[in-house]
């Protein structure tokens, strides 16, 4: 499921909270008005309209009250309600205990449209209402008692009007403010967290000592940052233990391997399997040296010197000549011009040696190997072997990954070369060579130039 934005989650929750708060406030107002008896026809206008629409004229001109459900509900809800009606012929209709002065006002106000009569001091609303209402048989004057109970529909209309007038504008303005202000508030409030996340992007295997700052994040997020820093502490300690183990193991292996190799080389040439034993001890020596090289490469280059890559490659090829001959291969250095760079000489030598050993290992017996040196700072080792499938080229630089499960290598050679490229701000490109096999192209970057 796609994660929701914190910004819109907060906006939605705040708007929902405002709606709920507004509705609760409105319900509170309704409850208060109901408790004090104000959910009634305050001015009497609605009561006057109901009475006026219910008036009927008899054939002789007298006035009678109809039996419509609306007026029956009104009379049932307000049994003490009083009202008086008069038409233009002088006929009158009275209901309830109509005060005499209002009967007189019914005549006096003839010709007026409407009027509120007498303000009640205790409740602050008119005592009665005068309305001139048109009917099918002509206009009638109506005076009704104010404060009659409202019908359910009228109460709903009153509530809706109160909501639209009192609550909705405030809620709309507040919602707009929340919509506009919340993204800014969140952006400002999470600025420290964003900065901390940016610093976390720079943490990698070579910067495990880096920790995320606690001062720039909000108090609520500090436990998470502290937990991440503790996790980094555990990873750092575990990685250091791993480094110490590999370094100690490689150092401990060097002496017995060297002793074993001396003893094997002292055997007579006609000794059975001497060549196989020499190859096995050579692989063990290479593995120990690769482990030590990886430990050394975890630090910055120990010494940066100016080096001629052509002479360096020729020297490495000369050192590996016995191994090349033993496997029936041929190797040539293609470097028409000198290419000088500033680099860690030891690590470059080990990288070139690993590339040549990898070509011998995977090129097969009798393969052709070519070492090319090109400006500004590139070393390319190509072979005529079977090559490397494209889907495997991204993985063979992983430590201990082997192209063939039963291969004789340990899977560290190309990983070491990629580390050498990394510390020189360069890269290792793996492709196909014009010899038909694999091409390993070590390009040195800014440190090398």
Secondary structure, DSSP 8 states (H G I E B T S, - for coil): -----HHHHHHHHHHHHHHHHHHHHHHHHHHHHHHTT-SB-SSSHHHHHHHHHHEEE-TTS-EEE---HHHHHHHHH-TT--EEEEETTS-EEEES---HHHHHHHHHTTT--EEEEEE-TTTSSEEEEEEEEEETTEEEEEEEES--B--HHHHHHHHHHHIIIIIIHHHHHHHHHHHHHHHHHHHHHTHHHHHHHHHHTT--TT-TT----STTS-HHHHHHHHHHHHHHHHHHHHHHHHHHHHHHHHHHHHHHHHHHHHHHHTS-TTSTTHHHHHHHHHHHHHHHHHHHHHHHHTS--S--EEEEHHHHHHHHHHHTHHHHHHTT-EEEEE-SS--EEEE-HHHHHHHHHHHHHHHHHHH-TT-EEEEEEETTTEEEEEESS----GGGTTTTTSTT--SSTT-SS-S-HHHHHHHHHHHTT-EEEEEE-TTSSEEEEEE--TTT-
